[in-house]
Every structure is written in C-alpha cells, then in structure tokens.
C-alpha cells in the first residue's frame, strides 16, 4: 500500500504503539500498549490494533520501526556504522 502512497489508518500503525511479549501471547498479538515517545514510558492503555486510528497518528513501516528503536533507546539500522 505504501508504494501506492497509501497508509493503513489502524491503531497498530500508530507511532506510539508497542507490544509486550506476554501481552502478544495472551491476545494473539491483537492488542498493544501505547507509549509516550518523549519520555519512553509505556502506558497501560491497551488498544485493539485493528481499530481505526486518525491518519495523523500513523506512519510508514519505516517510521514505525524507527519509533520502536527510539522507545528502547537503540540506534536504528540506518544509524549504525
């Protein structure tokens, strides 16, 4: 879809969403937690990843990947030499 200039506007595509291992096992990966990108704090607010999300809150796959690296304080693959 991205190649066509389209983004999937669902909760799972937001830039402030992450899974926990236990949560993924218990919910078959259908629920995720929100996190605060500024202070890297995971909230206990749970969202169903297939619910609609505002288009302003979603990102491309690469943006989502970078957001998760940043949450965990890791350099993204592009940042490593």
Secondary structure, 3 states (H helix, E strand, C coil): CHHHCCCCCEHHHECCEECCHHHHHHHCCCEEEEEECCCCEEEEEEEECCCECCHHHECCHHHHHHHHHHHCCCCCHHHCC
